[in-house]
Amino acid sequence: MIRVVSLVCVCAAWLLSGCYYNAELVGLAQEGYPAAQYELGRRMLLGIKGQKKVPELAIPWLQLSAEGGDHRAMAAVAACYESGVGVQQSLELSRQWYIKAAQHGNPHACLSLVRLESKAGNMAEAVRWLRPLAESGSEDAQLMCGKMCLAGLVDANHDELAVRYLRFAAMQGNAEACFLMGCCYANGLGVPRNEALMLGWLVNAAAGGYEEAVDMLNVPAMKD
């Protein structure tokens, strides 16, 4: 009985604590703190941490935060406009907010812009948003950027750029990037043809389990 009463008390204290912190958060948001406005909007958008899910009320807080310079809020507003959550769907407004967030260094906004531009067929624009992510060390972005460069979706020196980004990804252990590096050395794309280096990269790709490399080398897949 004592344990049951204690558990009820703990739960009540937790709920009251959540209400208190939400009330405190509202106060900070009303005082104009962008971080508090973002967090309050996020909680309303998702219905978490004791806050009821009310997307239509979340948007004004997220927009205030975004206008105050919080890139997370910019990306959240963009996502809401893209999906039509809490606002009328608008891909144009979504893109505008994603651009603002990306310009403030938000990586998720960059990837969202890559997705939107690729879907619209604006591949060169997609590469433009990918490159900052690739330069910052994102393995996925490096691989994507390398593949898009190989496809000739940039204006100049695309093979050399492809090798640059693929090498970055391959050095992080990306098996597909290793395979593509082998293909570049096999065909002289961005680098001089070199059979030894081609084989070396293909072996690395096979060691990472990349099936096409395994088939090319005619060796069994290497497993941990």
PyMOL CGO cylinders between C-alpha atoms (Angstrom):
from pymol import cmd
from pymol.cgo import CYLINDER

trace = [
    CYLINDER, 0.00, 0.00, 0.00, 2.82, 2.35, 0.92, 0.3, 1, 1, 1, 1, 1, 1,
    CYLINDER, 2.82, 2.35, 0.92, 4.57, 1.58, -2.39, 0.3, 1, 1, 1, 1, 1, 1,
    CYLINDER, 4.57, 1.58, -2.39, 1.35, 2.35, -4.33, 0.3, 1, 1, 1, 1, 1, 1,
    CYLINDER, 1.35, 2.35, -4.33, 0.88, 5.65, -2.53, 0.3, 1, 1, 1, 1, 1, 1,
    CYLINDER, 0.88, 5.65, -2.53, 4.55, 6.55, -3.14, 0.3, 1, 1, 1, 1, 1, 1,
    CYLINDER, 4.55, 6.55, -3.14, 4.22, 5.76, -6.84, 0.3, 1, 1, 1, 1, 1, 1,
    CYLINDER, 4.22, 5.76, -6.84, 1.11, 7.96, -7.11, 0.3, 1, 1, 1, 1, 1, 1,
    CYLINDER, 1.11, 7.96, -7.11, 2.97, 10.78, -5.38, 0.3, 1, 1, 1, 1, 1, 1,
    CYLINDER, 2.97, 10.78, -5.38, 5.93, 10.42, -7.73, 0.3, 1, 1, 1, 1, 1, 1,
    CYLINDER, 5.93, 10.42, -7.73, 3.65, 10.49, -10.80, 0.3, 1, 1, 1, 1, 1, 1,
    CYLINDER, 3.65, 10.49, -10.80, 1.78, 13.52, -9.49, 0.3, 1, 1, 1, 1, 1, 1,
    CYLINDER, 1.78, 13.52, -9.49, 5.04, 15.31, -8.77, 0.3, 1, 1, 1, 1, 1, 1,
    CYLINDER, 5.04, 15.31, -8.77, 6.27, 14.51, -12.29, 0.3, 1, 1, 1, 1, 1, 1,
    CYLINDER, 6.27, 14.51, -12.29, 3.08, 15.87, -13.87, 0.3, 1, 1, 1, 1, 1, 1,
    CYLINDER, 3.08, 15.87, -13.87, 3.15, 19.00, -11.75, 0.3, 1, 1, 1, 1, 1, 1,
    CYLINDER, 3.15, 19.00, -11.75, 6.82, 19.47, -12.58, 0.3, 1, 1, 1, 1, 1, 1,
    CYLINDER, 6.82, 19.47, -12.58, 6.04, 19.21, -16.31, 0.3, 1, 1, 1, 1, 1, 1,
    CYLINDER, 6.04, 19.21, -16.31, 3.27, 21.78, -15.98, 0.3, 1, 1, 1, 1, 1, 1,
    CYLINDER, 3.27, 21.78, -15.98, 5.58, 24.09, -14.05, 0.3, 1, 1, 1, 1, 1, 1,
    CYLINDER, 5.58, 24.09, -14.05, 8.34, 23.87, -16.61, 0.3, 1, 1, 1, 1, 1, 1,
    CYLINDER, 8.34, 23.87, -16.61, 5.88, 24.42, -19.48, 0.3, 1, 1, 1, 1, 1, 1,
    CYLINDER, 5.88, 24.42, -19.48, 4.53, 27.49, -17.67, 0.3, 1, 1, 1, 1, 1, 1,
    CYLINDER, 4.53, 27.49, -17.67, 8.06, 28.74, -17.14, 0.3, 1, 1, 1, 1, 1, 1,
    CYLINDER, 8.06, 28.74, -17.14, 8.81, 28.08, -20.81, 0.3, 1, 1, 1, 1, 1, 1,
    CYLINDER, 8.81, 28.08, -20.81, 5.74, 30.08, -21.86, 0.3, 1, 1, 1, 1, 1, 1,
    CYLINDER, 5.74, 30.08, -21.86, 7.00, 32.97, -19.75, 0.3, 1, 1, 1, 1, 1, 1,
    CYLINDER, 7.00, 32.97, -19.75, 10.42, 32.91, -21.40, 0.3, 1, 1, 1, 1, 1, 1,
    CYLINDER, 10.42, 32.91, -21.40, 8.84, 32.62, -24.84, 0.3, 1, 1, 1, 1, 1, 1,
    CYLINDER, 8.84, 32.62, -24.84, 6.59, 35.60, -24.13, 0.3, 1, 1, 1, 1, 1, 1,
    CYLINDER, 6.59, 35.60, -24.13, 9.66, 37.58, -23.06, 0.3, 1, 1, 1, 1, 1, 1,
    CYLINDER, 9.66, 37.58, -23.06, 11.05, 37.06, -26.56, 0.3, 1, 1, 1, 1, 1, 1,
    CYLINDER, 11.05, 37.06, -26.56, 13.73, 34.39, -26.15, 0.3, 1, 1, 1, 1, 1, 1,
    CYLINDER, 13.73, 34.39, -26.15, 14.02, 32.57, -29.54, 0.3, 1, 1, 1, 1, 1, 1,
    CYLINDER, 14.02, 32.57, -29.54, 15.29, 29.33, -27.96, 0.3, 1, 1, 1, 1, 1, 1,
    CYLINDER, 15.29, 29.33, -27.96, 12.28, 29.23, -25.61, 0.3, 1, 1, 1, 1, 1, 1,
    CYLINDER, 12.28, 29.23, -25.61, 9.89, 30.07, -28.45, 0.3, 1, 1, 1, 1, 1, 1,
    CYLINDER, 9.89, 30.07, -28.45, 11.36, 27.23, -30.51, 0.3, 1, 1, 1, 1, 1, 1,
    CYLINDER, 11.36, 27.23, -30.51, 11.11, 24.72, -27.67, 0.3, 1, 1, 1, 1, 1, 1,
    CYLINDER, 11.11, 24.72, -27.67, 7.54, 25.72, -26.83, 0.3, 1, 1, 1, 1, 1, 1,
    CYLINDER, 7.54, 25.72, -26.83, 6.56, 25.49, -30.50, 0.3, 1, 1, 1, 1, 1, 1,
    CYLINDER, 6.56, 25.49, -30.50, 8.28, 22.11, -30.81, 0.3, 1, 1, 1, 1, 1, 1,
    CYLINDER, 8.28, 22.11, -30.81, 6.41, 20.74, -27.82, 0.3, 1, 1, 1, 1, 1, 1,
    CYLINDER, 6.41, 20.74, -27.82, 3.09, 22.01, -29.17, 0.3, 1, 1, 1, 1, 1, 1,
    CYLINDER, 3.09, 22.01, -29.17, 3.87, 20.63, -32.62, 0.3, 1, 1, 1, 1, 1, 1,
    CYLINDER, 3.87, 20.63, -32.62, 4.74, 17.15, -31.35, 0.3, 1, 1, 1, 1, 1, 1,
    CYLINDER, 4.74, 17.15, -31.35, 2.64, 16.96, -28.19, 0.3, 1, 1, 1, 1, 1, 1,
    CYLINDER, 2.64, 16.96, -28.19, 5.55, 16.11, -25.90, 0.3, 1, 1, 1, 1, 1, 1,
    CYLINDER, 5.55, 16.11, -25.90, 6.81, 16.88, -22.38, 0.3, 1, 1, 1, 1, 1, 1,
    CYLINDER, 6.81, 16.88, -22.38, 3.38, 17.47, -20.89, 0.3, 1, 1, 1, 1, 1, 1,
    CYLINDER, 3.38, 17.47, -20.89, 2.24, 19.75, -23.70, 0.3, 1, 1, 1, 1, 1, 1,
    CYLINDER, 2.24, 19.75, -23.70, -0.93, 19.07, -25.68, 0.3, 1, 1, 1, 1, 1, 1,
    CYLINDER, -0.93, 19.07, -25.68, -0.41, 18.58, -29.43, 0.3, 1, 1, 1, 1, 1, 1,
    CYLINDER, -0.41, 18.58, -29.43, -1.74, 21.73, -31.13, 0.3, 1, 1, 1, 1, 1, 1,
    CYLINDER, -1.74, 21.73, -31.13, 0.18, 22.32, -34.40, 0.3, 1, 1, 1, 1, 1, 1,
    CYLINDER, 0.18, 22.32, -34.40, -1.86, 25.39, -35.34, 0.3, 1, 1, 1, 1, 1, 1,
    CYLINDER, -1.86, 25.39, -35.34, -0.74, 27.09, -32.10, 0.3, 1, 1, 1, 1, 1, 1,
    CYLINDER, -0.74, 27.09, -32.10, 2.82, 25.86, -32.50, 0.3, 1, 1, 1, 1, 1, 1,
    CYLINDER, 2.82, 25.86, -32.50, 3.38, 27.70, -35.79, 0.3, 1, 1, 1, 1, 1, 1,
    CYLINDER, 3.38, 27.70, -35.79, 3.26, 31.28, -34.40, 0.3, 1, 1, 1, 1, 1, 1,
    CYLINDER, 3.26, 31.28, -34.40, 5.85, 30.42, -31.76, 0.3, 1, 1, 1, 1, 1, 1,
    CYLINDER, 5.85, 30.42, -31.76, 8.09, 28.69, -34.29, 0.3, 1, 1, 1, 1, 1, 1,
    CYLINDER, 8.09, 28.69, -34.29, 7.81, 31.65, -36.66, 0.3, 1, 1, 1, 1, 1, 1,
    CYLINDER, 7.81, 31.65, -36.66, 8.68, 34.10, -33.88, 0.3, 1, 1, 1, 1, 1, 1,
    CYLINDER, 8.68, 34.10, -33.88, 11.72, 32.00, -33.06, 0.3, 1, 1, 1, 1, 1, 1,
    CYLINDER, 11.72, 32.00, -33.06, 12.67, 31.73, -36.73, 0.3, 1, 1, 1, 1, 1, 1,
    CYLINDER, 12.67, 31.73, -36.73, 12.38, 35.48, -37.17, 0.3, 1, 1, 1, 1, 1, 1,
    CYLINDER, 12.38, 35.48, -37.17, 14.61, 35.82, -34.12, 0.3, 1, 1, 1, 1, 1, 1,
    CYLINDER, 14.61, 35.82, -34.12, 17.33, 33.82, -35.88, 0.3, 1, 1, 1, 1, 1, 1,
    CYLINDER, 17.33, 33.82, -35.88, 16.91, 30.25, -34.59, 0.3, 1, 1, 1, 1, 1, 1,
    CYLINDER, 16.91, 30.25, -34.59, 17.78, 27.98, -37.54, 0.3, 1, 1, 1, 1, 1, 1,
    CYLINDER, 17.78, 27.98, -37.54, 16.05, 24.98, -35.94, 0.3, 1, 1, 1, 1, 1, 1,
    CYLINDER, 16.05, 24.98, -35.94, 12.79, 26.93, -35.93, 0.3, 1, 1, 1, 1, 1, 1,
    CYLINDER, 12.79, 26.93, -35.93, 13.36, 27.99, -39.55, 0.3, 1, 1, 1, 1, 1, 1,
    CYLINDER, 13.36, 27.99, -39.55, 13.71, 24.34, -40.56, 0.3, 1, 1, 1, 1, 1, 1,
    CYLINDER, 13.71, 24.34, -40.56, 10.64, 23.36, -38.51, 0.3, 1, 1, 1, 1, 1, 1,
    CYLINDER, 10.64, 23.36, -38.51, 8.51, 26.08, -40.13, 0.3, 1, 1, 1, 1, 1, 1,
    CYLINDER, 8.51, 26.08, -40.13, 9.75, 24.93, -43.55, 0.3, 1, 1, 1, 1, 1, 1,
    CYLINDER, 9.75, 24.93, -43.55, 8.79, 21.33, -42.77, 0.3, 1, 1, 1, 1, 1, 1,
    CYLINDER, 8.79, 21.33, -42.77, 5.32, 22.43, -41.64, 0.3, 1, 1, 1, 1, 1, 1,
    CYLINDER, 5.32, 22.43, -41.64, 4.73, 24.36, -44.85, 0.3, 1, 1, 1, 1, 1, 1,
    CYLINDER, 4.73, 24.36, -44.85, 6.00, 21.41, -46.89, 0.3, 1, 1, 1, 1, 1, 1,
    CYLINDER, 6.00, 21.41, -46.89, 3.64, 18.93, -45.25, 0.3, 1, 1, 1, 1, 1, 1,
    CYLINDER, 3.64, 18.93, -45.25, 0.76, 21.29, -44.48, 0.3, 1, 1, 1, 1, 1, 1,
    CYLINDER, 0.76, 21.29, -44.48, 0.91, 20.67, -40.72, 0.3, 1, 1, 1, 1, 1, 1,
    CYLINDER, 0.91, 20.67, -40.72, -0.64, 23.56, -38.79, 0.3, 1, 1, 1, 1, 1, 1,
    CYLINDER, -0.64, 23.56, -38.79, -0.61, 25.76, -41.91, 0.3, 1, 1, 1, 1, 1, 1,
    CYLINDER, -0.61, 25.76, -41.91, -1.84, 25.67, -45.47, 0.3, 1, 1, 1, 1, 1, 1,
    CYLINDER, -1.84, 25.67, -45.47, 0.64, 23.70, -47.55, 0.3, 1, 1, 1, 1, 1, 1,
    CYLINDER, 0.64, 23.70, -47.55, 3.00, 25.86, -49.61, 0.3, 1, 1, 1, 1, 1, 1,
    CYLINDER, 3.00, 25.86, -49.61, 6.09, 24.41, -51.25, 0.3, 1, 1, 1, 1, 1, 1,
    CYLINDER, 6.09, 24.41, -51.25, 7.30, 27.88, -52.16, 0.3, 1, 1, 1, 1, 1, 1,
    CYLINDER, 7.30, 27.88, -52.16, 7.17, 29.12, -48.55, 0.3, 1, 1, 1, 1, 1, 1,
    CYLINDER, 7.17, 29.12, -48.55, 8.70, 25.82, -47.47, 0.3, 1, 1, 1, 1, 1, 1,
    CYLINDER, 8.70, 25.82, -47.47, 11.62, 26.32, -49.84, 0.3, 1, 1, 1, 1, 1, 1,
    CYLINDER, 11.62, 26.32, -49.84, 12.12, 29.91, -48.68, 0.3, 1, 1, 1, 1, 1, 1,
    CYLINDER, 12.12, 29.91, -48.68, 12.33, 28.85, -45.04, 0.3, 1, 1, 1, 1, 1, 1,
    CYLINDER, 12.33, 28.85, -45.04, 14.60, 25.90, -45.85, 0.3, 1, 1, 1, 1, 1, 1,
    CYLINDER, 14.60, 25.90, -45.85, 16.95, 28.31, -47.67, 0.3, 1, 1, 1, 1, 1, 1,
    CYLINDER, 16.95, 28.31, -47.67, 17.04, 30.63, -44.64, 0.3, 1, 1, 1, 1, 1, 1,
    CYLINDER, 17.04, 30.63, -44.64, 17.77, 27.70, -42.33, 0.3, 1, 1, 1, 1, 1, 1,
    CYLINDER, 17.77, 27.70, -42.33, 20.46, 26.32, -44.67, 0.3, 1, 1, 1, 1, 1, 1,
    CYLINDER, 20.46, 26.32, -44.67, 22.10, 29.73, -44.87, 0.3, 1, 1, 1, 1, 1, 1,
    CYLINDER, 22.10, 29.73, -44.87, 22.28, 29.65, -41.07, 0.3, 1, 1, 1, 1, 1, 1,
    CYLINDER, 22.28, 29.65, -41.07, 24.06, 26.29, -41.25, 0.3, 1, 1, 1, 1, 1, 1,
    CYLINDER, 24.06, 26.29, -41.25, 21.22, 23.86, -40.55, 0.3, 1, 1, 1, 1, 1, 1,
    CYLINDER, 21.22, 23.86, -40.55, 22.22, 20.48, -42.09, 0.3, 1, 1, 1, 1, 1, 1,
    CYLINDER, 22.22, 20.48, -42.09, 18.69, 19.06, -42.15, 0.3, 1, 1, 1, 1, 1, 1,
    CYLINDER, 18.69, 19.06, -42.15, 17.53, 22.06, -44.16, 0.3, 1, 1, 1, 1, 1, 1,
    CYLINDER, 17.53, 22.06, -44.16, 20.35, 21.49, -46.65, 0.3, 1, 1, 1, 1, 1, 1,
    CYLINDER, 20.35, 21.49, -46.65, 19.31, 17.86, -47.15, 0.3, 1, 1, 1, 1, 1, 1,
    CYLINDER, 19.31, 17.86, -47.15, 15.67, 18.90, -47.49, 0.3, 1, 1, 1, 1, 1, 1,
    CYLINDER, 15.67, 18.90, -47.49, 16.64, 21.40, -50.19, 0.3, 1, 1, 1, 1, 1, 1,
    CYLINDER, 16.64, 21.40, -50.19, 18.62, 18.69, -51.97, 0.3, 1, 1, 1, 1, 1, 1,
    CYLINDER, 18.62, 18.69, -51.97, 15.51, 16.51, -51.91, 0.3, 1, 1, 1, 1, 1, 1,
    CYLINDER, 15.51, 16.51, -51.91, 13.20, 19.28, -53.13, 0.3, 1, 1, 1, 1, 1, 1,
    CYLINDER, 13.20, 19.28, -53.13, 15.55, 20.45, -55.88, 0.3, 1, 1, 1, 1, 1, 1,
    CYLINDER, 15.55, 20.45, -55.88, 16.22, 16.89, -57.05, 0.3, 1, 1, 1, 1, 1, 1,
    CYLINDER, 16.22, 16.89, -57.05, 12.50, 16.16, -57.18, 0.3, 1, 1, 1, 1, 1, 1,
    CYLINDER, 12.50, 16.16, -57.18, 12.00, 19.32, -59.25, 0.3, 1, 1, 1, 1, 1, 1,
    CYLINDER, 12.00, 19.32, -59.25, 14.82, 18.31, -61.60, 0.3, 1, 1, 1, 1, 1, 1,
    CYLINDER, 14.82, 18.31, -61.60, 17.11, 21.17, -60.51, 0.3, 1, 1, 1, 1, 1, 1,
    CYLINDER, 17.11, 21.17, -60.51, 20.13, 18.93, -60.05, 0.3, 1, 1, 1, 1, 1, 1,
    CYLINDER, 20.13, 18.93, -60.05, 22.78, 21.64, -60.25, 0.3, 1, 1, 1, 1, 1, 1,
    CYLINDER, 22.78, 21.64, -60.25, 20.98, 23.53, -57.48, 0.3, 1, 1, 1, 1, 1, 1,
    CYLINDER, 20.98, 23.53, -57.48, 20.81, 20.32, -55.45, 0.3, 1, 1, 1, 1, 1, 1,
    CYLINDER, 20.81, 20.32, -55.45, 24.58, 19.95, -55.77, 0.3, 1, 1, 1, 1, 1, 1,
    CYLINDER, 24.58, 19.95, -55.77, 25.03, 23.53, -54.60, 0.3, 1, 1, 1, 1, 1, 1,
    CYLINDER, 25.03, 23.53, -54.60, 23.29, 22.71, -51.32, 0.3, 1, 1, 1, 1, 1, 1,
    CYLINDER, 23.29, 22.71, -51.32, 25.05, 19.38, -50.97, 0.3, 1, 1, 1, 1, 1, 1,
    CYLINDER, 25.05, 19.38, -50.97, 28.56, 20.73, -51.23, 0.3, 1, 1, 1, 1, 1, 1,
    CYLINDER, 28.56, 20.73, -51.23, 28.65, 22.61, -47.89, 0.3, 1, 1, 1, 1, 1, 1,
    CYLINDER, 28.65, 22.61, -47.89, 27.53, 19.42, -46.14, 0.3, 1, 1, 1, 1, 1, 1,
    CYLINDER, 27.53, 19.42, -46.14, 30.14, 17.41, -47.98, 0.3, 1, 1, 1, 1, 1, 1,
    CYLINDER, 30.14, 17.41, -47.98, 32.83, 19.92, -47.06, 0.3, 1, 1, 1, 1, 1, 1,
    CYLINDER, 32.83, 19.92, -47.06, 31.78, 19.75, -43.42, 0.3, 1, 1, 1, 1, 1, 1,
    CYLINDER, 31.78, 19.75, -43.42, 32.45, 15.99, -43.37, 0.3, 1, 1, 1, 1, 1, 1,
    CYLINDER, 32.45, 15.99, -43.37, 29.07, 14.35, -43.97, 0.3, 1, 1, 1, 1, 1, 1,
    CYLINDER, 29.07, 14.35, -43.97, 29.81, 10.94, -45.48, 0.3, 1, 1, 1, 1, 1, 1,
    CYLINDER, 29.81, 10.94, -45.48, 26.36, 10.64, -47.04, 0.3, 1, 1, 1, 1, 1, 1,
    CYLINDER, 26.36, 10.64, -47.04, 26.63, 14.11, -48.58, 0.3, 1, 1, 1, 1, 1, 1,
    CYLINDER, 26.63, 14.11, -48.58, 30.12, 13.34, -49.90, 0.3, 1, 1, 1, 1, 1, 1,
    CYLINDER, 30.12, 13.34, -49.90, 28.87, 10.17, -51.59, 0.3, 1, 1, 1, 1, 1, 1,
    CYLINDER, 28.87, 10.17, -51.59, 25.81, 11.90, -53.05, 0.3, 1, 1, 1, 1, 1, 1,
    CYLINDER, 25.81, 11.90, -53.05, 27.85, 14.85, -54.23, 0.3, 1, 1, 1, 1, 1, 1,
    CYLINDER, 27.85, 14.85, -54.23, 30.43, 12.57, -55.85, 0.3, 1, 1, 1, 1, 1, 1,
    CYLINDER, 30.43, 12.57, -55.85, 27.76, 10.61, -57.69, 0.3, 1, 1, 1, 1, 1, 1,
    CYLINDER, 27.76, 10.61, -57.69, 26.03, 13.76, -58.91, 0.3, 1, 1, 1, 1, 1, 1,
    CYLINDER, 26.03, 13.76, -58.91, 29.34, 15.17, -60.10, 0.3, 1, 1, 1, 1, 1, 1,
    CYLINDER, 29.34, 15.17, -60.10, 30.08, 11.94, -61.97, 0.3, 1, 1, 1, 1, 1, 1,
    CYLINDER, 30.08, 11.94, -61.97, 26.70, 12.35, -63.66, 0.3, 1, 1, 1, 1, 1, 1,
    CYLINDER, 26.70, 12.35, -63.66, 27.86, 15.75, -64.98, 0.3, 1, 1, 1, 1, 1, 1,
    CYLINDER, 27.86, 15.75, -64.98, 25.42, 17.80, -62.93, 0.3, 1, 1, 1, 1, 1, 1,
    CYLINDER, 25.42, 17.80, -62.93, 27.92, 20.58, -62.23, 0.3, 1, 1, 1, 1, 1, 1,
    CYLINDER, 27.92, 20.58, -62.23, 29.31, 23.11, -64.66, 0.3, 1, 1, 1, 1, 1, 1,
    CYLINDER, 29.31, 23.11, -64.66, 33.01, 22.30, -64.82, 0.3, 1, 1, 1, 1, 1, 1,
    CYLINDER, 33.01, 22.30, -64.82, 35.70, 19.87, -63.62, 0.3, 1, 1, 1, 1, 1, 1,
    CYLINDER, 35.70, 19.87, -63.62, 32.94, 17.49, -62.54, 0.3, 1, 1, 1, 1, 1, 1,
    CYLINDER, 32.94, 17.49, -62.54, 35.10, 14.35, -62.70, 0.3, 1, 1, 1, 1, 1, 1,
    CYLINDER, 35.10, 14.35, -62.70, 37.81, 15.92, -60.55, 0.3, 1, 1, 1, 1, 1, 1,
    CYLINDER, 37.81, 15.92, -60.55, 35.21, 17.09, -58.05, 0.3, 1, 1, 1, 1, 1, 1,
    CYLINDER, 35.21, 17.09, -58.05, 33.64, 13.65, -58.06, 0.3, 1, 1, 1, 1, 1, 1,
    CYLINDER, 33.64, 13.65, -58.06, 36.95, 12.02, -57.15, 0.3, 1, 1, 1, 1, 1, 1,
    CYLINDER, 36.95, 12.02, -57.15, 37.54, 14.59, -54.42, 0.3, 1, 1, 1, 1, 1, 1,
    CYLINDER, 37.54, 14.59, -54.42, 34.24, 13.89, -52.67, 0.3, 1, 1, 1, 1, 1, 1,
    CYLINDER, 34.24, 13.89, -52.67, 34.27, 10.15, -53.29, 0.3, 1, 1, 1, 1, 1, 1,
    CYLINDER, 34.27, 10.15, -53.29, 37.75, 9.92, -51.79, 0.3, 1, 1, 1, 1, 1, 1,
    CYLINDER, 37.75, 9.92, -51.79, 36.55, 11.75, -48.67, 0.3, 1, 1, 1, 1, 1, 1,
    CYLINDER, 36.55, 11.75, -48.67, 33.65, 9.30, -48.27, 0.3, 1, 1, 1, 1, 1, 1,
    CYLINDER, 33.65, 9.30, -48.27, 35.83, 6.28, -49.08, 0.3, 1, 1, 1, 1, 1, 1,
    CYLINDER, 35.83, 6.28, -49.08, 38.36, 7.30, -46.44, 0.3, 1, 1, 1, 1, 1, 1,
    CYLINDER, 38.36, 7.30, -46.44, 35.50, 7.21, -43.94, 0.3, 1, 1, 1, 1, 1, 1,
    CYLINDER, 35.50, 7.21, -43.94, 34.88, 3.59, -44.93, 0.3, 1, 1, 1, 1, 1, 1,
    CYLINDER, 34.88, 3.59, -44.93, 31.97, 4.01, -47.33, 0.3, 1, 1, 1, 1, 1, 1,
    CYLINDER, 31.97, 4.01, -47.33, 32.00, 0.86, -49.47, 0.3, 1, 1, 1, 1, 1, 1,
    CYLINDER, 32.00, 0.86, -49.47, 30.07, 2.35, -52.39, 0.3, 1, 1, 1, 1, 1, 1,
    CYLINDER, 30.07, 2.35, -52.39, 32.48, 5.29, -52.52, 0.3, 1, 1, 1, 1, 1, 1,
    CYLINDER, 32.48, 5.29, -52.52, 35.39, 2.82, -52.58, 0.3, 1, 1, 1, 1, 1, 1,
    CYLINDER, 35.39, 2.82, -52.58, 33.76, 1.01, -55.49, 0.3, 1, 1, 1, 1, 1, 1,
    CYLINDER, 33.76, 1.01, -55.49, 33.25, 4.25, -57.42, 0.3, 1, 1, 1, 1, 1, 1,
    CYLINDER, 33.25, 4.25, -57.42, 36.85, 5.26, -56.74, 0.3, 1, 1, 1, 1, 1, 1,
    CYLINDER, 36.85, 5.26, -56.74, 37.88, 1.96, -58.31, 0.3, 1, 1, 1, 1, 1, 1,
    CYLINDER, 37.88, 1.96, -58.31, 35.69, 2.74, -61.33, 0.3, 1, 1, 1, 1, 1, 1,
    CYLINDER, 35.69, 2.74, -61.33, 37.28, 6.18, -61.65, 0.3, 1, 1, 1, 1, 1, 1,
    CYLINDER, 37.28, 6.18, -61.65, 40.77, 4.68, -61.71, 0.3, 1, 1, 1, 1, 1, 1,
    CYLINDER, 40.77, 4.68, -61.71, 39.60, 2.01, -64.17, 0.3, 1, 1, 1, 1, 1, 1,
    CYLINDER, 39.60, 2.01, -64.17, 38.21, 4.57, -66.61, 0.3, 1, 1, 1, 1, 1, 1,
    CYLINDER, 38.21, 4.57, -66.61, 40.45, 7.55, -66.02, 0.3, 1, 1, 1, 1, 1, 1,
    CYLINDER, 40.45, 7.55, -66.02, 37.66, 9.73, -64.67, 0.3, 1, 1, 1, 1, 1, 1,
    CYLINDER, 37.66, 9.73, -64.67, 39.21, 12.64, -62.78, 0.3, 1, 1, 1, 1, 1, 1,
    CYLINDER, 39.21, 12.64, -62.78, 42.41, 10.65, -62.23, 0.3, 1, 1, 1, 1, 1, 1,
    CYLINDER, 42.41, 10.65, -62.23, 44.90, 8.85, -64.50, 0.3, 1, 1, 1, 1, 1, 1,
    CYLINDER, 44.90, 8.85, -64.50, 44.08, 5.23, -65.20, 0.3, 1, 1, 1, 1, 1, 1,
    CYLINDER, 44.08, 5.23, -65.20, 45.80, 3.01, -62.67, 0.3, 1, 1, 1, 1, 1, 1,
    CYLINDER, 45.80, 3.01, -62.67, 45.06, -0.70, -62.41, 0.3, 1, 1, 1, 1, 1, 1,
    CYLINDER, 45.06, -0.70, -62.41, 46.78, -1.17, -59.06, 0.3, 1, 1, 1, 1, 1, 1,
    CYLINDER, 46.78, -1.17, -59.06, 44.79, 1.62, -57.42, 0.3, 1, 1, 1, 1, 1, 1,
    CYLINDER, 44.79, 1.62, -57.42, 41.63, 0.39, -59.12, 0.3, 1, 1, 1, 1, 1, 1,
    CYLINDER, 41.63, 0.39, -59.12, 42.12, -3.06, -57.58, 0.3, 1, 1, 1, 1, 1, 1,
    CYLINDER, 42.12, -3.06, -57.58, 42.98, -1.57, -54.20, 0.3, 1, 1, 1, 1, 1, 1,
    CYLINDER, 42.98, -1.57, -54.20, 39.75, 0.42, -54.04, 0.3, 1, 1, 1, 1, 1, 1,
    CYLINDER, 39.75, 0.42, -54.04, 37.69, -2.52, -55.31, 0.3, 1, 1, 1, 1, 1, 1,
    CYLINDER, 37.69, -2.52, -55.31, 39.19, -4.76, -52.62, 0.3, 1, 1, 1, 1, 1, 1,
    CYLINDER, 39.19, -4.76, -52.62, 38.24, -2.15, -50.00, 0.3, 1, 1, 1, 1, 1, 1,
    CYLINDER, 38.24, -2.15, -50.00, 34.72, -2.03, -51.42, 0.3, 1, 1, 1, 1, 1, 1,
    CYLINDER, 34.72, -2.03, -51.42, 34.45, -5.82, -51.36, 0.3, 1, 1, 1, 1, 1, 1,
    CYLINDER, 34.45, -5.82, -51.36, 35.73, -5.86, -47.78, 0.3, 1, 1, 1, 1, 1, 1,
    CYLINDER, 35.73, -5.86, -47.78, 32.88, -3.49, -46.94, 0.3, 1, 1, 1, 1, 1, 1,
    CYLINDER, 32.88, -3.49, -46.94, 30.40, -5.92, -48.47, 0.3, 1, 1, 1, 1, 1, 1,
    CYLINDER, 30.40, -5.92, -48.47, 29.66, -4.00, -51.68, 0.3, 1, 1, 1, 1, 1, 1,
    CYLINDER, 29.66, -4.00, -51.68, 28.25, -6.71, -53.94, 0.3, 1, 1, 1, 1, 1, 1,
    CYLINDER, 28.25, -6.71, -53.94, 29.26, -5.23, -57.30, 0.3, 1, 1, 1, 1, 1, 1,
    CYLINDER, 29.26, -5.23, -57.30, 32.88, -5.08, -56.16, 0.3, 1, 1, 1, 1, 1, 1,
    CYLINDER, 32.88, -5.08, -56.16, 32.65, -8.65, -54.90, 0.3, 1, 1, 1, 1, 1, 1,
    CYLINDER, 32.65, -8.65, -54.90, 31.29, -9.77, -58.29, 0.3, 1, 1, 1, 1, 1, 1,
    CYLINDER, 31.29, -9.77, -58.29, 33.98, -7.87, -60.20, 0.3, 1, 1, 1, 1, 1, 1,
    CYLINDER, 33.98, -7.87, -60.20, 36.74, -9.41, -58.13, 0.3, 1, 1, 1, 1, 1, 1,
    CYLINDER, 36.74, -9.41, -58.13, 35.05, -12.82, -58.08, 0.3, 1, 1, 1, 1, 1, 1,
    CYLINDER, 35.05, -12.82, -58.08, 35.84, -13.28, -54.40, 0.3, 1, 1, 1, 1, 1, 1,
    CYLINDER, 35.84, -13.28, -54.40, 33.51, -14.27, -51.56, 0.3, 1, 1, 1, 1, 1, 1,
    CYLINDER, 33.51, -14.27, -51.56, 32.00, -11.44, -49.55, 0.3, 1, 1, 1, 1, 1, 1,
    CYLINDER, 32.00, -11.44, -49.55, 34.08, -10.61, -46.52, 0.3, 1, 1, 1, 1, 1, 1,
    CYLINDER, 34.08, -10.61, -46.52, 32.13, -10.59, -43.25, 0.3, 1, 1, 1, 1, 1, 1,
    CYLINDER, 32.13, -10.59, -43.25, 32.95, -9.49, -39.71, 0.3, 1, 1, 1, 1, 1, 1,
]
cmd.load_cgo(trace, "trace")
